[in-house]
Amino acid sequence: MTRDRDASGRPRNARPRDELGRPLAGTTPDAFVADAPALAPLAALAEAQQLLDAGRPFAAHEVLEAVWKGASGPERALWRGLAQLAVGLTHRARGNDVGAHSLLLRGADTLQPVDGAPYGVPIDDLRVWARAAADVPDLEAPMPRLVGQAADERA
């Protein structure tokens, strides 16, 4: 099965999907659906966290990916790594432990050069958690929050 792609060859989601990003039964990729515009960083983090809290990691990935696509320089690794962690959680929720392992490690590796806690994101905690979660599919520890409560309220 081929993926929906735009004129430049980038994958696109051109049909309705469920909460885990799977195409809904009976739908066809007959109409291009534009990617959502990127939110401001704090708003994107707050939205992604709400989606993760609601058990919708694929939707959180979409929010983070939109910011990643518009980022440049050192910030690009931050947003790409966070989006990869959300995809790892998506694979885990779908029962794809191999995909979850791969994406969680990739996200941790992508976040490796990110210093400090940009926008309050606990990068070190996320890297440690992602590596542990990649190795232990039924890890009880939840993913650290992307933002603290104060940042959620500011967004």
SULWODA-V330740 format. One record per backbone hydrogen bond with DSSP energy under -1.0 kcal/mol. CO is the residue of the C=O (numbers start at 1). NH is the residue of the N-H. Records with the same first field share a line. If there is no record, write none. Layout:
# SULWODA-V330740
CO: NH ; NH
This chain:
# SULWODA-V330740
4: 12
6: 9
10: 6
16: 24
18: 21
22: 18
24: 27
28: 30
40: 44
41: 45
42: 46
43: 47
44: 48
45: 49
46: 50
47: 51
48: 52
49: 53
50: 54
51: 56
52: 55
56: 60
57: 61
58: 62
59: 63
60: 64
61: 65
62: 66
63: 67
64: 68
65: 69
68: 71
73: 76
75: 79
76: 80
77: 81
78: 82
79: 83
80: 84
81: 85
82: 86
83: 87
84: 88
85: 89
86: 90
87: 91
88: 92
89: 93
90: 94
91: 96
92: 95
95: 97
96: 100
97: 101
98: 102
99: 103
100: 104
101: 105
102: 106
103: 107
104: 108
105: 109
106: 110
107: 111
111: 114
117: 120
118: 121
121: 123
122: 126
123: 127
124: 128
125: 129
126: 130
127: 131
128: 132
129: 133
130: 134
131: 135
132: 136
136: 139
148: 152
149: 153
150: 154
151: 155
